[in-house]
């Protein structure tokens, strides 16, 4: 009991400082700063564990990453992060933390974080933000690339292929909707008088 009291007394100024910072930052809004700090801790711990696992395996880090592999991993990170954050099929992963608000563009959904403040808020924000998820997905792809480059290239190729297909779907839709039709303000059949 005495040790717990000493720890509490020693930590009191730090907790007081943290509460002041949160109050001044949030302006009364329910922001999950503590949970965000926890998420950063989880991310840092996973990266540290990955580094330890790579070292323990005896694998060497590549001296350089070929441009083609870097581009492949970048496109795959984009596609997988977006798939996790916005796709209707992955909604069950986000459902405990978000609520459905409607559709948001082609084959994507709009969702809002269910709870304001706390861990569920922080997780909801992470899971609905493709930019935020890209950090986690990209890190996983990089560790995969170091540990099992051939398998990671294959998984990344799948996501990059889907991203390319998405682009072609949008191009096809644009063509179907008249994007290549000649622009003109004249009515059909009328001839313009010479100037």
N, C-alpha and C positions, 0 to 999 in steps of 0.2 A: 504494500500500500504506500509506503514511504517513497519508493522509486516512482510510482505513478504520480504522486503529488509533485515530486521534483521535476518530472518531465512536463507536467501541466504548467508549473510555475515558470520553467525555463521557456516553454513555448508560448506563453501568454502574450508577450510583445509581438511575436510573429503573427499569431492569429488575429490580434487587434489590428495590426498593419494590414493584413489580408482583407479583413472585413471592411476597413476604411477604403482600400483600393476598389473593392467590389462595389461598394455604395457609390463612390465617386464615378466609377466607370458606367454603371448600369442606369443611373438616373431614374431609379425606381422600376425599371423594366426587369422582368424575370429572365435573367441571363445565367446560363449554367457554367459560370467560370470554373468552379471546382470540378465539375464533370468534364469540362473541356481539358482541364489540366490532367485529369485522370486518363482521358483518351490519348493525350500526348505521352503520358507515362506508359500506357499500353503499347503505343506505336514504338516508342524508344526501347521498351523491353523486348518487343518482337524483333526489332532490328538487331539488338545486342545478341539475342538468342540465335538469330540467323548467322551473325558473324561468328559466334562460337561454334555453331554447327558446321559452317564452311571450313573453319580452321581445323576442327576435330576430324573432318573427313579427309584432310590432307590435300584438298583441291587447291589449285593455284588460281589466283585471280587473273583474268585475262589482262595482258599488257595494254591492249586496245580493243575496242569494240568496232567491228566493221560497220561502215555507214549503213549498209543494207539492214543489218541486224538492229541497229539503233532506230532506224525508221520503222521497221516492222514492230518493234516493241512499243514505240510511240503510238502508232496507229492502233495497235491492239489495246493499249492502255486507255486511249480515248474511247474506243468502242465498248470495252468491258465496263468501264466506269459509268458510261452513259446507260448501258444496259441495266446495270445494278440500280442506278438512281432513278431512272425514268420509265423503264419498260413495264407494261401491264403484267407480263408473265412473272416478273420478279417482285410484284406487289406483296406476296405473302411474307417476304423477308422484311419489308418495310412496315407492314400492317400493324405490328404491335406498337409502333412508334409514331405513326402518321395517320391522317384521315384523308380519304379520297375527296378531291375538290372538282374533278372533271378531267376532260382530255386537254392535252397541251401539245398541239402540233400533231404531226403524223406519228401514229403508233406510240405516243408517249402520254403519260398521265401527270396531272398536277396534284400535289399532295401538300398538306400542311402538317407541321409537327403537332402532335396531340397535346402534350403536356408542356407547360412553360416553366422552365427551371428544372434542375436535376438531371439525372443520368439519362432518362428517356428523352428529354429535350436534346441533349448533346448527341445521342445516338441518332435520333430522328433527323437532326440537321446534317449529320455526316452522311446518312443513307439517302438523303434527298438531294445532295449536292454533288454533281458529277466532278466538279473541280476538286472538292475535298476528297472524294473517293479515289481520284486519280493518283494521289500521293500513295495510298495504300496499295492500289492495284499495280502501279508502276514499281513499287518496292518489291512486291511479290514476283513480278515478271523478272526483275533484275536478279533477285536471289535464285529464282528458277533457272535463269540463264547461266548463272555461275555453277549451280549444282547439277543441272541436267539440260545442257544447251539444246540438244536435238529435240527433246520432248517439249521444251519451252518454245522453241521456234515453231513447232507444229501447232501448239495451242495458240500462239500469237498469230500464226498464219490464218487460223480459223477466224479469229476476231478481225484481223485485217481484211480478210475476204468479205466478211459481213459488212464492214465499214464501206468497202468499195461497192458492194451491192446496194447499200443504202444510197450512196451518191447516184448510182445509175437509176435507182427507183425515182429519185427526185428529178433527175434529168428527163426520164421518160414521162413523168407526170407533167412537167413543164411543157414538153413538146405536145402532149395530148391536150393541154389547156391553151395552146396557141402561142407559146413563147417564140416560135420560129415564124409565125405569120408576119407578113410584111406590115409594117406600121403605116397608117395613113388616115387622114381625116376626111378624105373624099368618100362620097357615097359610091357604091358600085354602079357602073354604067354611065356615070356622068363624066364627061370629058372636061378637062381643065382648059380654060381659054389661054391662048398663048400670051406671054407677057410682052 
